[in-house]
Amino acid sequence: MSTAFVRYLGFEQQSEQRAYEFDRVSSGEERATFVFTMDLSLLRRCQVKVQDGPGLCLSLLKAGLETSDRSGWGALSRTVNEEDLRSYVARRAAIALARKTGSTRLH
C-alpha cells in the first residue's frame, strides 16, 4: 500500500469566486491536482469564515479520496455547494458541543 500526501497549494480569486488548489502525491502514481471552486457569497450566507475555506475543501477532498467510487473525481475539479457548507457547519457545531460537554463520541 502506498502512502499518499495531500498538499494545499493556495488559492486564486476572481471576483466572488475563489479556487482552492491541492495536489496529491503518492509513490507509484502520478501527481494529481484538485481544484475546489467556491462562491464567496455562499460562505457569507452560510456564515462560514473565508479562512475556513481551505479546511472545508480539504475535508471534501479526503472524503472523496476515501470512497471506493471515485468516478466523480475524473475532472479533478469540483464546485463547493450549499449542501457541502451546511454539512461542514453541522459537523463543526457537533464538535464544539462535544468539547463543551466533554463528550468524545460524535453521532
All heavy atoms as an XYZ file, in Angstrom:
843
protein
N       0.841     -1.180      0.000
C       0.000      0.000      0.000
C       0.882      1.237      0.000
O       1.802      1.358      0.790
C      -0.897     -0.007      1.236
C      -1.861      1.139      1.281
S      -3.035      0.848      2.613
C      -3.143      2.481      3.241
N       0.627      2.165     -0.903
C       1.454      3.364     -0.994
C       0.934      4.455     -0.071
O      -0.238      4.499      0.269
C       1.483      3.869     -2.434
O       0.189      4.273     -2.813
N       1.836      5.318      0.311
C       1.478      6.443      1.164
C       1.207      7.649      0.285
O       1.988      7.974     -0.596
C       2.630      6.761      2.137
O       2.916      5.589      2.887
C       2.270      7.889      3.052
N       0.078      8.305      0.548
C      -0.285      9.494     -0.225
C      -0.231     10.718      0.674
O      -0.578     10.655      1.851
C      -1.682      9.332     -0.808
N       0.210     11.820      0.105
C       0.260     13.091      0.807
C      -0.598     14.092      0.045
O      -0.538     14.156     -1.184
C       1.700     13.621      0.892
C       2.618     12.720      1.640
C       3.368     11.761      0.979
C       2.729     12.819      3.014
C       4.213     10.914      1.668
C       3.573     11.974      3.716
C       4.319     11.023      3.034
N      -1.381     14.864      0.773
C      -2.177     15.920      0.165
C      -1.577     17.240      0.628
O      -1.304     17.433      1.821
C      -3.662     15.822      0.582
C      -4.444     17.003      0.050
C      -4.265     14.518      0.090
N      -1.379     18.135     -0.321
C      -0.737     19.417     -0.024
C      -1.611     20.554     -0.543
O      -2.099     20.509     -1.672
C       0.625     19.432     -0.703
C       1.424     20.675     -0.480
C       2.784     20.546     -1.069
N       2.705     20.156     -2.489
C       3.736     20.078     -3.290
N       4.934     20.314     -2.848
N       3.578     19.746     -4.555
N      -1.814     21.574      0.296
C      -2.555     22.763     -0.097
C      -1.594     23.691     -0.824
O      -0.546     24.044     -0.300
C      -3.142     23.453      1.144
C      -3.807     24.764      0.875
C      -4.854     24.871     -0.026
C      -3.401     25.912      1.539
C      -5.484     26.081     -0.262
C      -4.020     27.128      1.319
C      -5.064     27.207      0.413
O      -5.680     28.415      0.182
N      -1.942     24.092     -2.049
C      -1.059     24.922     -2.859
C      -1.415     26.401     -2.827
O      -0.613     27.234     -3.221
C      -1.079     24.424     -4.307
C      -0.637     22.977     -4.503
C      -0.819     22.560     -5.955
C       0.798     22.781     -4.050
N      -2.630     26.729     -2.404
C      -3.043     28.118     -2.354
C      -4.359     28.325     -3.082
O      -5.059     27.376     -3.414
N      -4.682     29.594     -3.317
C      -5.942     29.894     -3.991
C      -5.760     31.027     -4.986
O      -4.806     31.794     -4.913
C      -7.042     30.257     -2.981
C      -6.833     31.582     -2.292
C      -7.320     32.762     -2.849
C      -6.153     31.656     -1.098
C      -7.119     33.981     -2.223
C      -5.947     32.873     -0.460
C      -6.442     34.035     -1.028
N      -6.689     31.087     -5.905
C      -6.798     32.196     -6.839
C      -8.214     32.725     -6.725
O      -9.159     31.950     -6.556
C      -6.526     31.744     -8.273
C      -5.089     31.373     -8.519
C      -4.826     31.035     -9.979
O      -5.626     31.449    -10.847
O      -3.826     30.361    -10.238
N      -8.342     34.044     -6.834
C      -9.670     34.635     -6.718
C      -9.956     35.530     -7.910
O      -9.116     36.315     -8.319
C      -9.773     35.453     -5.426
C     -11.162     35.992     -5.187
C     -11.324     36.534     -3.791
O     -10.648     36.115     -2.866
N     -12.238     37.472     -3.626
N     -11.160     35.353     -8.434
C     -11.659     36.222     -9.494
C     -13.049     36.648     -9.084
O     -13.949     35.804     -8.989
C     -11.690     35.500    -10.834
C     -10.332     35.197    -11.382
C     -10.407     34.555    -12.758
O     -11.474     34.303    -13.289
N      -9.255     34.299    -13.338
N     -13.195     37.930     -8.800
C     -14.468     38.483     -8.355
C     -14.921     37.743     -7.102
O     -14.210     37.697     -6.122
C     -15.489     38.416     -9.487
O     -16.662     39.098     -9.139
N     -16.100     37.139     -7.128
C     -16.652     36.434     -5.969
C     -16.356     34.941     -5.978
O     -16.898     34.197     -5.175
C     -18.173     36.646     -5.895
C     -18.584     38.001     -5.363
C     -18.298     38.147     -3.872
O     -18.823     37.356     -3.068
O     -17.539     39.067     -3.513
N     -15.510     34.479     -6.885
C     -15.157     33.060     -6.975
C     -13.731     32.848     -6.473
O     -12.809     33.545     -6.884
C     -15.249     32.571     -8.425
C     -16.628     32.638     -9.011
C     -17.563     31.615     -8.398
O     -17.200     30.456     -8.233
N     -18.761     32.039     -8.066
N     -13.578     31.884     -5.598
C     -12.250     31.540     -5.111
C     -12.004     30.070     -5.435
O     -12.851     29.228     -5.170
C     -12.147     31.784     -3.611
C     -10.743     31.599     -3.085
C     -10.621     32.022     -1.656
N     -10.432     33.457     -1.584
C      -9.989     34.088     -0.501
N      -9.701     33.413      0.591
N      -9.838     35.392     -0.510
N     -10.840     29.775     -6.010
C     -10.470     28.405     -6.365
C      -9.307     27.970     -5.480
O      -8.239     28.584     -5.506
C     -10.089     28.325     -7.834
N      -9.540     26.935     -4.684
C      -8.525     26.377     -3.789
C      -7.886     25.185     -4.490
O      -8.574     24.313     -4.992
C      -9.161     25.912     -2.476
C      -9.802     27.030     -1.689
C     -11.150     27.321     -1.837
C      -9.052     27.789     -0.803
C     -11.748     28.343     -1.112
C      -9.647     28.818     -0.072
C     -10.987     29.083     -0.230
O     -11.576     30.099      0.486
N      -6.561     25.143     -4.481
C      -5.856     24.097     -5.205
C      -5.056     23.200     -4.255
O      -4.369     23.682     -3.356
C      -4.911     24.721     -6.229
C      -4.294     23.730     -7.169
C      -3.504     24.395     -8.275
O      -3.704     25.588     -8.551
O      -2.671     23.699     -8.874
N      -5.175     21.901     -4.481
C      -4.466     20.889     -3.702
C      -3.803     19.930     -4.671
O      -4.242     19.779     -5.803
C      -5.449     20.068     -2.848
C      -6.188     20.876     -1.826
C      -7.331     21.582     -2.168
C      -5.750     20.923     -0.509
C      -8.022     22.322     -1.228
C      -6.441     21.667      0.436
C      -7.580     22.365      0.072
N      -2.744     19.275     -4.213
C      -2.250     18.160     -5.010
C      -2.038     16.962     -4.102
O      -1.892     17.081     -2.896
C      -1.027     18.488     -5.854
C       0.255     18.687     -5.089
O       0.256     18.589     -3.854
O       1.287     18.936     -5.724
N      -2.102     15.804     -4.736
C      -1.910     14.544     -4.036
C      -0.718     13.868     -4.675
O      -0.673     13.681     -5.892
C      -3.130     13.651     -4.155
C      -2.975     12.338     -3.383
C      -4.019     11.376     -3.805
N      -3.911     11.262     -5.260
C      -4.197     10.185     -5.945
N      -4.635      9.145     -5.352
N      -4.063     10.154     -7.252
N       0.236     13.505     -3.844
C       1.429     12.803     -4.311
C       1.438     11.444     -3.628
O       1.283     11.342     -2.416
C       2.708     13.589     -3.950
C       3.942     12.866     -4.429
C       2.649     15.000     -4.518
N       1.579     10.421     -4.431
C       1.589      9.061     -3.914
C       2.679      8.287     -4.640
O       2.804      8.395     -5.854
C       0.226      8.417     -4.149
O       0.199      7.126     -3.623
N       3.436      7.517     -3.887
C       4.500      6.744     -4.532
C       3.884      5.753     -5.506
O       2.882      5.121     -5.236
C       5.342      6.017     -3.485
O       4.554      5.127     -2.741
N       4.465      5.695     -6.675
C       3.988      4.781     -7.697
C       2.834      5.310     -8.528
O       2.348      4.629     -9.412
N       2.368      6.510     -8.258
C       1.272      7.109     -9.023
C       1.669      8.505     -9.478
O       2.534      9.139     -8.889
C      -0.001      7.220     -8.170
C      -0.606      5.895     -7.781
C      -1.880      6.067     -6.971
O      -2.598      7.073     -7.179
O      -2.155      5.213     -6.131
N       1.004      8.968    -10.503
C       1.239     10.337    -10.953
C       0.631     11.317     -9.962
O      -0.357     11.017     -9.315
C       0.607     10.568    -12.329
C       1.362      9.908    -13.452
C       0.813     10.328    -14.802
O       0.506     11.523    -14.986
O       0.689      9.442    -15.655
N       1.221     12.486     -9.895
C       0.679     13.543     -9.053
C      -0.673     13.968     -9.608
O      -0.852     14.078    -10.816
C       1.635     14.730     -9.050
C       1.232     15.805     -8.079
C       2.308     16.841     -7.993
N       1.751     18.051     -8.574
C       2.449     19.091     -8.926
N       3.752     19.062     -8.832
N       1.879     20.151     -9.399
N      -1.631     14.189     -8.727
C      -2.969     14.616     -9.140
C      -3.266     15.968     -8.495
O      -2.994     16.174     -7.318
C      -4.012     13.600     -8.714
N      -3.804     16.882     -9.281
C      -4.171     18.199     -8.775
C      -5.686     18.291     -8.697
O      -6.393     17.866     -9.603
C      -3.625     19.305     -9.700
O      -2.200     19.183     -9.754
C      -3.980     20.683     -9.183
N      -6.172     18.856     -7.584
C      -7.600     19.012     -7.341
C      -7.900     20.484     -7.100
O      -7.188     21.145     -6.346
C      -8.034     18.212     -6.112
C      -7.771     16.745     -6.240
C      -6.572     16.197     -5.835
C      -8.732     15.909     -6.777
C      -6.324     14.843     -5.954
C      -8.502     14.550     -6.903
C      -7.295     14.022     -6.492
N      -8.941     20.986     -7.739
C      -9.331     22.388     -7.581
C     -10.778     22.432     -7.106
O     -11.658     21.817     -7.711
C      -9.186     23.165     -8.904
C      -9.633     24.609     -8.727
C      -7.747     23.104     -9.405
N     -11.004     23.144     -6.030
C     -12.340     23.341     -5.479
C     -12.709     24.805     -5.646
O     -12.017     25.684     -5.120
C     -12.377     22.977     -3.997
C     -12.221     21.515     -3.742
C     -10.969     20.929     -3.737
C     -13.328     20.724     -3.527
C     -10.819     19.574     -3.519
C     -13.187     19.361     -3.308
C     -11.932     18.792     -3.306
N     -13.787     25.062     -6.367
C     -14.236     26.422     -6.599
C     -15.398     26.729     -5.668
O     -16.289     25.898     -5.481
C     -14.682     26.607     -8.064
O     -13.591     26.221     -8.902
C     -15.052     28.042     -8.357
N     -15.374     27.938     -5.103
C     -16.378     28.312     -4.139
C     -16.817     29.754     -4.370
O     -15.986     30.629     -4.614
C     -15.779     28.172     -2.729
C     -16.749     28.327     -1.611
S     -15.962     28.153      0.018
C     -14.996     26.682     -0.157
N     -18.111     29.972     -4.299
C     -18.687     31.311     -4.389
C     -18.620     31.928     -2.997
O     -19.203     31.393     -2.042
C     -20.136     31.216     -4.876
C     -20.771     32.565     -5.113
O     -20.380     33.551     -4.447
O     -21.668     32.642     -5.954
N     -17.916     33.031     -2.847
C     -17.733     33.644     -1.537
C     -19.041     34.145     -0.932
O     -19.180     34.176      0.294
C     -16.704     34.775     -1.618
C     -15.291     34.322     -1.986
C     -14.361     35.515     -2.059
C     -14.768     33.285     -1.019
N     -20.006     34.498     -1.760
C     -21.301     34.931     -1.212
C     -21.989     33.754     -0.518
O     -22.736     33.941      0.452
C     -22.194     35.516     -2.306
O     -22.555     34.537     -3.251
N     -21.734     32.545     -0.969
C     -22.286     31.352     -0.328
C     -21.678     31.169      1.067
O     -22.377     30.794      2.007
C     -22.019     30.130     -1.199
C     -22.661     28.819     -0.796
C     -24.182     28.942     -0.753
C     -22.267     27.728     -1.787
N     -20.406     31.462      1.200
C     -19.765     31.411      2.522
C     -20.462     32.360      3.487
O     -20.776     31.990      4.620
C     -18.284     31.794      2.426
C     -17.312     30.787      1.863
C     -15.926     31.413      1.757
C     -17.263     29.541      2.713
N     -20.685     33.581      3.037
C     -21.342     34.564      3.897
C     -22.751     34.121      4.257
O     -23.170     34.234      5.407
C     -21.364     35.930      3.224
C     -19.983     36.586      3.143
C     -20.056     38.021      2.668
N     -20.490     38.146      1.285
C     -19.692     38.034      0.232
N     -18.403     37.785      0.403
N     -20.161     38.176     -0.988
N     -23.477     33.610      3.277
C     -24.860     33.182      3.509
C     -24.924     32.046      4.531
O     -25.847     31.976      5.335
C     -25.512     32.763      2.199
C     -26.986     32.506      2.315
C     -27.728     32.419      0.989
N     -27.197     31.426      0.070
C     -26.697     31.711     -1.137
N     -26.648     32.964     -1.564
N     -26.263     30.754     -1.915
N     -23.952     31.168      4.515
C     -23.915     30.035      5.448
C     -23.136     30.360      6.720
O     -22.942     29.483      7.562
C     -23.320     28.812      4.757
S     -24.349     28.177      3.429
N     -22.676     31.587      6.841
C     -21.927     32.074      7.998
C     -20.658     31.256      8.258
O     -20.355     30.870      9.373
C     -22.817     32.120      9.235
C     -23.980     33.072      9.072
C     -24.873     33.129     10.280
O     -24.856     32.263     11.142
N     -25.678     34.177     10.351
N     -19.929     31.010      7.187
C     -18.647     30.321      7.260
C     -17.563     31.347      6.959
O     -17.665     32.100      5.992
C     -18.585     29.152      6.245
C     -17.208     28.521      6.222
C     -19.648     28.107      6.556
N     -16.527     31.373      7.786
C     -15.432     32.316      7.584
C     -14.633     31.935      6.343
O     -14.424     30.759      6.069
C     -14.495     32.310      8.795
C     -15.140     32.796     10.053
C     -14.166     32.670     11.194
C     -14.832     33.028     12.494
N     -13.949     32.788     13.640
N     -14.177     32.938      5.623
C     -13.375     32.677      4.426
C     -12.095     31.917      4.790
O     -11.589     31.131      4.000
C     -13.091     33.990      3.658
C     -12.112     34.876      4.384
C     -12.620     33.705      2.252
N     -11.612     32.101      6.005
C     -10.413     31.391      6.456
C     -10.654     29.887      6.587
O      -9.719     29.105      6.625
C      -9.933     31.936      7.814
C      -9.444     33.345      7.772
C     -10.567     34.367      7.997
O     -11.748     34.081      7.862
N     -10.176     35.584      8.322
N     -11.919     29.481      6.685
C     -12.247     28.060      6.785
C     -12.295     27.371      5.421
O     -12.437     26.152      5.345
C     -13.597     27.865      7.491
C     -13.532     28.196      8.968
O     -12.425     28.170      9.540
O     -14.589     28.482      9.559
N     -12.187     28.140      4.351
C     -12.274     27.587      3.003
C     -11.308     26.446      2.733
O     -11.728     25.377      2.274
N     -10.012     26.614      3.004
C      -9.078     25.514      2.732
C      -9.394     24.251      3.535
O      -9.334     23.143      3.001
C      -7.713     26.087      3.122
C      -7.876     27.563      2.987
C      -9.298     27.844      3.385
N      -9.747     24.406      4.799
C     -10.074     23.246      5.629
C     -11.323     22.531      5.157
O     -11.384     21.295      5.142
N     -12.311     23.302      4.749
C     -13.542     22.725      4.205
C     -13.240     21.922      2.945
O     -13.671     20.776      2.804
C     -14.545     23.834      3.902
C     -15.742     23.473      3.031
C     -16.665     22.507      3.747
C     -16.499     24.705      2.626
N     -12.478     22.515      2.048
C     -12.136     21.821      0.797
C     -11.282     20.589      1.054
O     -11.483     19.548      0.414
C     -11.422     22.778     -0.151
S     -12.467     24.140     -0.708
N     -10.365     20.671      2.001
C      -9.537     19.519      2.336
C     -10.398     18.378      2.874
O     -10.186     17.220      2.517
C      -8.460     19.893      3.348
C      -7.522     18.767      3.775
C      -6.763     18.197      2.585
C      -6.563     19.264      4.842
N     -11.385     18.703      3.702
C     -12.255     17.640      4.224
C     -13.059     16.991      3.090
O     -13.261     15.784      3.088
C     -13.174     18.168      5.327
O     -14.119     19.081      4.830
N     -13.511     17.796      2.123
C     -14.219     17.233      0.964
C     -13.293     16.356      0.127
O     -13.690     15.288     -0.347
C     -14.795     18.355      0.097
C     -15.923     19.177      0.711
C     -16.236     20.382     -0.172
C     -17.158     18.323      0.925
N     -12.059     16.798     -0.042
C     -11.088     16.031     -0.819
C     -10.789     14.696     -0.146
O     -10.816     13.644     -0.787
C      -9.803     16.836     -1.015
C      -8.658     16.127     -1.728
C      -9.073     15.638     -3.101
C      -7.448     17.047     -1.831
N     -10.522     14.730      1.152
C     -10.230     13.487      1.870
C     -11.405     12.524      1.801
O     -11.216     11.334      1.579
C      -9.880     13.790      3.324
C      -8.504     14.358      3.502
C      -8.208     14.588      4.965
C      -6.797     15.063      5.197
N      -6.505     15.263      6.619
N     -12.613     13.042      1.976
C     -13.804     12.186      1.899
C     -13.932     11.580      0.502
O     -14.246     10.397      0.355
C     -15.054     12.983      2.253
N     -13.663     12.360     -0.512
C     -13.745     11.865     -1.879
C     -12.695     10.819     -2.186
O     -12.960      9.843     -2.877
N     -11.496     11.009     -1.650
C     -10.418     10.052     -1.902
C     -10.616      8.750     -1.137
O     -10.119      7.707     -1.548
C      -9.063     10.669     -1.536
C      -8.584     11.809     -2.431
C      -7.316     12.444     -1.851
C      -8.349     11.329     -3.850
N     -11.349      8.806     -0.024
C     -11.576      7.614      0.792
C     -12.704      6.738      0.260
O     -12.793      5.574      0.625
C     -11.861      8.007      2.236
C     -10.642      8.550      2.952
C     -10.948      9.121      4.317
O     -12.128      9.112      4.730
O     -10.009      9.575      4.976
N     -13.562      7.295     -0.575
C     -14.670      6.492     -1.089
C     -14.159      5.520     -2.138
O     -13.174      5.777     -2.824
C     -15.772      7.370     -1.717
O     -15.229      8.067     -2.838
C     -16.348      8.341     -0.713
N     -14.844      4.427     -2.256
C     -14.419      3.440     -3.238
C     -14.824      3.845     -4.650
O     -14.219      3.434     -5.612
C     -14.999      2.071     -2.899
O     -16.403      2.145     -2.861
N     -15.872      4.665     -4.771
C     -16.330      5.105     -6.090
C     -15.774      6.497     -6.358
O     -16.266      7.477     -5.839
C     -17.860      5.139     -6.145
C     -18.375      5.688     -7.461
O     -17.622      5.682     -8.451
O     -19.531      6.130     -7.487
N     -14.743      6.570     -7.167
C     -14.113      7.859     -7.474
C     -14.497      8.351     -8.864
O     -13.808      9.172     -9.450
C     -12.594      7.737     -7.380
C     -12.141      7.432     -5.983
C     -10.653      7.398     -5.898
N     -10.261      6.877     -4.603
C      -9.037      6.547     -4.294
N      -8.083      6.663     -5.171
N      -8.761      6.081     -3.097
N     -15.599      7.863     -9.377
C     -15.985      8.227    -10.744
C     -16.213      9.724    -10.889
O     -15.979     10.289    -11.941
C     -17.247      7.462    -11.156
O     -18.310      7.746    -10.272
N     -16.642     10.386     -9.830
C     -16.874     11.818     -9.896
C     -15.617     12.660     -9.811
O     -15.668     13.866     -9.908
N     -14.473     12.030     -9.629
C     -13.224     12.764     -9.453
C     -12.397     12.817    -10.729
O     -11.276     13.291    -10.730
C     -12.404     12.131     -8.330
C     -13.090     12.296     -7.024
C     -13.985     11.430     -6.477
C     -12.986     13.390     -6.123
N     -14.436     11.917     -5.281
C     -13.836     13.116     -5.043
C     -12.251     14.571     -6.123
C     -13.981     13.995     -3.977
C     -12.393     15.425     -5.059
C     -13.252     15.148     -4.002
N     -12.951     12.338    -11.830
C     -12.192     12.306    -13.067
C     -11.773     13.671    -13.565
O     -10.705     13.845    -14.126
N     -12.597     14.689    -13.339
C     -12.285     16.029    -13.819
C     -11.283     16.734    -12.914
O     -10.693     17.731    -13.296
C     -13.562     16.862    -13.916
N     -11.088     16.206    -11.716
C     -10.153     16.766    -10.736
C     -10.526     18.180    -10.307
O      -9.689     18.916     -9.806
C      -8.713     16.731    -11.247
C      -8.181     15.369    -11.643
C      -6.736     15.484    -12.117
C      -8.262     14.370    -10.515
N     -11.772     18.561    -10.517
C     -12.243     19.851    -10.009
C     -13.677     19.675     -9.543
O     -14.385     18.776     -9.989
C     -12.143     20.933    -11.082
O     -12.998     20.641    -12.153
N     -14.068     20.524     -8.618
C     -15.387     20.402     -8.032
C     -15.836     21.757     -7.538
O     -15.039     22.524     -7.028
C     -15.306     19.418     -6.869
C     -16.607     19.094     -6.174
C     -16.305     18.067     -5.083
N     -17.444     17.506     -4.431
C     -18.233     18.146     -3.582
N     -18.040     19.416     -3.328
N     -19.240     17.527     -3.001
N     -17.119     22.032     -7.667
C     -17.693     23.254     -7.125
C     -18.298     22.942     -5.768
O     -19.081     21.992     -5.633
C     -18.776     23.821     -8.069
O     -18.168     24.116     -9.324
C     -19.388     25.080     -7.502
N     -17.916     23.709     -4.763
C     -18.468     23.540     -3.423
C     -19.869     24.140     -3.434
O     -20.061     25.286     -3.843
C     -17.573     24.231     -2.377
C     -18.167     24.115     -0.983
C     -16.168     23.652     -2.419
N     -20.852     23.363     -2.967
C     -22.231     23.837     -2.995
C     -22.758     24.107     -1.585
O     -22.066     23.882     -0.591
C     -23.122     22.842     -3.752
C     -23.117     21.471     -3.123
O     -23.093     21.315     -1.916
N     -23.129     20.441     -3.957
N     -23.980     24.573     -1.526
C     -24.574     24.936     -0.236
C     -24.705     23.726      0.685
O     -24.493     23.832      1.895
C     -25.934     25.600     -0.442
C     -26.486     26.197      0.830
C     -27.629     27.161      0.587
O     -27.899     27.527     -0.566
O     -28.246     27.560      1.597
N     -25.022     22.575      0.139
C     -25.127     21.360      0.952
C     -23.782     21.028      1.610
O     -23.740     20.648      2.788
C     -25.587     20.188      0.084
C     -25.773     18.895      0.853
C     -26.219     17.751     -0.048
O     -26.884     17.995     -1.064
O     -25.873     16.602      0.279
N     -22.687     21.185      0.870
C     -21.346     20.968      1.437
C     -21.109     21.893      2.627
O     -20.608     21.473      3.666
C     -20.260     21.232      0.386
C     -20.300     20.270     -0.782
O     -20.655     19.090     -0.589
O     -19.968     20.718     -1.904
N     -21.472     23.156      2.446
C     -21.252     24.140      3.511
C     -22.124     23.857      4.717
O     -21.669     23.942      5.856
C     -21.508     25.554      2.988
C     -20.406     26.082      2.088
C     -20.867     27.309      1.326
C     -19.173     26.405      2.900
N     -23.377     23.522      4.502
C     -24.291     23.224      5.621
C     -23.794     21.986      6.396
O     -23.852     21.959      7.624
C     -25.704     23.027      5.126
C     -26.251     24.257      4.430
C     -27.444     24.837      5.130
N     -27.908     26.009      4.392
C     -27.780     27.248      4.843
N     -27.228     27.475      6.007
N     -28.228     28.274      4.135
N     -23.308     20.973      5.697
C     -22.759     19.780      6.362
C     -21.532     20.144      7.186
O     -21.349     19.668      8.309
C     -22.385     18.715      5.331
O     -23.524     18.232      4.689
N     -20.690     21.000      6.625
C     -19.490     21.451      7.324
C     -19.860     22.204      8.603
O     -19.296     21.944      9.670
C     -18.666     22.345      6.393
C     -17.424     22.924      7.001
C     -16.283     22.151      7.176
C     -17.377     24.267      7.385
C     -15.129     22.696      7.729
C     -16.226     24.808      7.934
C     -15.108     24.021      8.103
O     -13.977     24.559      8.651
N     -20.833     23.094      8.514
C     -21.285     23.864      9.680
C     -21.850     22.923     10.744
O     -21.552     23.067     11.936
C     -22.326     24.933      9.268
C     -23.009     25.540     10.478
C     -21.656     26.014      8.429
N     -22.635     21.939     10.341
C     -23.219     20.984     11.291
C     -22.137     20.163     11.986
O     -22.201     19.938     13.207
C     -24.208     20.075     10.569
N     -21.126     19.712     11.222
C     -20.020     18.953     11.827
C     -19.262     19.797     12.831
O     -18.910     19.330     13.916
C     -19.051     18.466     10.742
C     -19.379     17.131     10.160
C     -18.233     16.531      9.330
N     -17.484     17.459      8.510
C     -17.844     17.849      7.278
N     -18.938     17.391      6.743
N     -17.092     18.684      6.601
N     -18.997     21.031     12.473
C     -18.261     21.925     13.387
C     -19.058     22.185     14.659
O     -18.500     22.232     15.745
C     -17.923     23.237     12.691
C     -17.090     23.072     11.448
C     -15.712     23.475     11.537
N     -15.456     24.629     12.346
C     -14.344     25.298     12.313
N     -13.426     24.961     11.465
N     -14.136     26.305     13.109
N     -20.380     22.359     14.528
C     -21.235     22.580     15.695
C     -21.237     21.353     16.605
O     -21.179     21.474     17.837
C     -22.655     22.928     15.255
N     -21.282     20.156     16.011
C     -21.259     18.918     16.799
C     -19.938     18.771     17.541
O     -19.917     18.356     18.712
C     -21.506     17.717     15.892
N     -18.846     19.117     16.889
C     -17.530     19.040     17.533
C     -17.447     20.033     18.684
O     -16.984     19.700     19.775
C     -16.403     19.280     16.509
C     -16.319     18.097     15.550
C     -15.060     19.525     17.194
C     -15.444     18.334     14.334
N     -17.932     21.252     18.470
C     -17.915     22.272     19.517
C     -18.759     21.841     20.714
O     -18.358     22.015     21.872
C     -18.407     23.605     18.965
N     -19.932     21.268     20.453
C     -20.805     20.801     21.529
C     -20.149     19.659     22.292
O     -20.194     19.620     23.524
C     -22.157     20.355     20.962
C     -23.167     19.839     21.972
C     -23.514     20.938     22.989
C     -24.421     19.348     21.273
N     -19.510     18.738     21.570
C     -18.835     17.620     22.229
C     -17.711     18.122     23.128
O     -17.523     17.613     24.241
C     -18.291     16.650     21.187
N     -16.992     19.110     22.669
C     -15.907     19.674     23.502
C     -16.472     20.352     24.740
O     -15.920     20.232     25.823
C     -15.087     20.666     22.693
C     -14.172     20.022     21.705
C     -13.348     21.039     20.972
N     -12.493     20.385     20.000
C     -12.084     20.921     18.887
N     -12.443     22.159     18.571
N     -11.318     20.253     18.059
N     -17.572     21.058     24.562
C     -18.188     21.793     25.662
C     -18.730     20.835     26.724
O     -18.614     21.099     27.906
C     -19.322     22.678     25.124
C     -19.941     23.569     26.144
C     -20.984     24.472     25.504
C     -21.593     25.390     26.514
N     -22.608     26.257     25.903
N     -19.313     19.734     26.290
C     -19.914     18.779     27.229
C     -18.930     17.717     27.681
O     -19.262     16.888     28.523
C     -21.148     18.086     26.595
O     -20.720     17.368     25.438
C     -22.214     19.101     26.245
N     -17.735     17.706     27.107
C     -16.718     16.727     27.498
C     -16.918     15.363     26.864
O     -16.263     14.407     27.231
N     -17.810     15.276     25.895
C     -18.053     14.005     25.232
C     -16.988     13.772     24.171
O     -16.550     14.688     23.499
C     -19.434     14.034     24.560
O     -19.628     12.890     23.782
N     -16.593     12.525     24.022
C     -15.625     12.192     22.981
C     -16.284     11.462     21.832
O     -15.629     11.146     20.860
C     -14.489     11.321     23.541
O     -15.064     10.139     24.118
C     -13.679     12.081     24.575
N     -17.576     11.164     21.954
C     -18.305     10.453     20.903
C     -19.166     11.402     20.112
O     -19.912     12.189     20.667
C     -19.237      9.402     21.523
C     -18.653      8.038     21.519
C     -19.635      7.073     22.052
N     -20.651      6.792     21.027
C     -21.469      5.791     21.107
N     -21.426      4.997     22.128
N     -22.356      5.575     20.165
N     -19.053     11.328     18.806
C     -19.909     12.109     17.926
C     -20.811     11.147     17.171
O     -20.375     10.117     16.710
C     -19.082     12.927     16.928
C     -18.197     13.993     17.535
C     -17.396     14.677     16.437
C     -19.014     15.026     18.277
N     -22.071     11.507     17.052
C     -23.031     10.658     16.338
C     -23.203     11.156     14.943
O     -23.235     12.228     14.605
C     -24.367     10.625     17.056
C     -24.251     10.119     18.460
N     -24.184      8.784     18.756
C     -24.151     10.765     19.643
C     -24.106      8.639     20.060
N     -24.063      9.815     20.617
